[in-house]
Amino acid sequence: MTQKQKPAIIIGGGLSGLSAAKRLKEAGVPIILLEGRDRLGGRVHTVDIAGNQASWVELGPFWIEDHLTNPAYHLLRDIGAQVHQIDIGPSTLRIYDQLSARWLGWIATLWAFLKVTWNFSRLGKLRSNTSKFNNLGERIDIVIGKRPKREFLYLFKIFLEGLNGGRTYETHQNLLSDDLWEFNKPEEKSQVLISGGFRLLVELLRDSLFADEVMLNQTVSRISIQQDPSVQPPVKVETADGKIFEGSHVIVTVPLGVLKAGTITFDPPLPTSKQDVIERIGFGSIEKVVMTFKNAFWRRNPQKQDHFFSIPDPIASHGSFLDVSTSSGTGPGSPTTPCLASVFGPPKAAWVAENPEAAVQEVLSELQMMFPDTYEPPVATATSNWTVSPFSGGCYPYTSVDTQPGDFIKFAEPTHDGRVLFAGDTCAEGVALGYVEGAMAAGERAADAIIATVADSQWGN
């Protein structure tokens, strides 16, 4: 590469942007990475709640799916990171019903899980393609009947809304189809937590870059593309404070929520077909309240992981409590502390983001209600705010009622004669939608497209 070559500009310092930057740099393509926040990682954000190096908890994605075949895990394994199996099922989870103010028995819990997992399975009633319903919520209503048990309805909601971030009545009726969508579904053979969190992956990718290649606190407001190929530079990126960066290409890795908000102006504008796709794909809302305690007062066995659900009245997709204590240390042999994460799906997630202190108090009141004899106040707490952050505008992409098969491929397609490329967890062709490994793969694909263009240009010269 010559010194005169303009850099590829990467907008967004999440795992997709970092993966693109690493791939480009390895190929000798100069880069500039612009991130609006004061940190890297994007929606991957591991926090040390108590500041003691023993209370690391995820405010973003929790775990790695199917870790033995997952590229993200392979990177972490190579640096000696430690993972812990997380099992969320009837053997490790209890259900409390706020309406009756009692814990469900083991048999009732087991039956509820069996009923839900059966309908999610390939033999269940939610996997086949149909045109009978307007949305997934209507379809679930038929499956569970007119007067379902509260735990049945809750589990359907928490496993769908609490993972995808979209309300079931706003989700495509064929979300669970095996052959309709271009993205893959995790096989769910394993789910593992990372000791020290996904921050280790962020740091690993960050360390492959020079300090002057990464610029924080840079809120991009405009991307301009020269329509005349003879005019240089081909790409200009402008920030909110007036800085201008010149490059050969730009990779846009910002979350779908940012594109929906329209805070970045494209000149010339994005094609109408791209704008339509951005509008059709859903972008969900999930928030967390995370806590660390002196003692794991919720556990039946002090040495064993113990999760629990608290069914609210009326039923909604919040009240799930995950015991994430085993991964709260920095790595193998490091000290850990008792940690809980309470997850909020829509619509309550937006309230959590806007009212973090009230959300913490509500969660602590629930814990006191469920464990009146053993409850103790937390040592420290933290909350996420993805829904209201201008750098995310939500949490995960999902198939809304308007989403069409092929939309995720169209979202990933470059525009402006290949000068503007897209990456991130919404570019879900052949990978899982909304997952870390999919975002990383999308960043690498966009980088490879630029590398091929540069190689062709050099060969032609």
KACORMO-V380944 format. One record per backbone hydrogen bond with DSSP energy under -1.0 kcal/mol. CO is the residue of the C=O (numbers start at 0). NH is the residue of the N-H. Records with the same first field share a line. If there is no record, write none. Layout:
BEGIN
CO=NH ; NH
END
This chain:
BEGIN
1=4
6=247
7=31
8=250
9=33
10=252
12=40
13=17
14=18
15=19
16=20
17=21
18=22
19=23
20=24
21=25
22=26
23=28
24=27
29=7
31=9
32=214
33=11
34=217
36=216
40=43
44=58
46=48 ; 56
54=48
56=46
63=191
65=68
66=69
69=73
70=74
71=75
72=76
73=77
75=80
76=79
81=194
83=192
88=91 ; 92
91=306
93=308
94=103
95=310
96=100 ; 101
101=96
104=108
105=109
106=110
107=111
108=112
109=113
110=114
111=115
112=116
113=117
114=118
115=119
116=120
118=125
120=123
134=138
135=139
136=140
137=141
138=142
139=143
140=144
148=152
149=153
150=154
151=155
152=156
153=157
154=158
155=159
156=160 ; 161
159=163
160=164
164=284
166=169
167=136 ; 170
169=400
170=135
171=174
173=176
181=429
189=65
190=85
191=63
192=83
193=196
196=199
197=201
198=202
199=203
200=204
201=205
202=206
204=207
205=208
209=212
210=213
212=32
214=34
218=239
220=264
221=237
222=266
223=235
227=230
233=225
234=246
235=223
236=244
237=220 ; 221
238=241
242=238
244=236
246=234
248=8
249=420
250=10
251=422
254=257 ; 258
255=259
256=260
257=262
264=222
266=224
270=274
271=275
272=276
273=277
274=278
275=279
276=280
281=397
283=394
286=343
287=383
288=341
289=381
290=339
291=378 ; 379
294=296
295=298
300=303
306=93
307=320
308=95
310=97
315=317
316=344
318=309
319=342
320=307
321=340
324=327
326=195
327=55
330=333
337=292
338=323
339=290
340=321
341=288
343=286
344=348
347=351
348=352
349=353
350=354
354=358
355=359
356=360
357=361
358=362
359=363
360=364
361=365
362=366
363=367
364=368
365=369
366=370
370=374
379=291
381=289
384=388
385=393
388=391 ; 392
395=283
397=281 ; 399
398=171
399=402
403=406
405=409
406=410
407=411
414=419
415=418
418=249
419=414
420=251
423=426
424=433
425=427
430=183
431=434
434=438
435=439
436=440
437=441
438=442
439=443
440=444
441=445
442=446
443=447
444=448
445=449
446=450
447=451
448=452
449=453
450=454
451=455
452=456
453=457
454=458
455=459
456=460
END
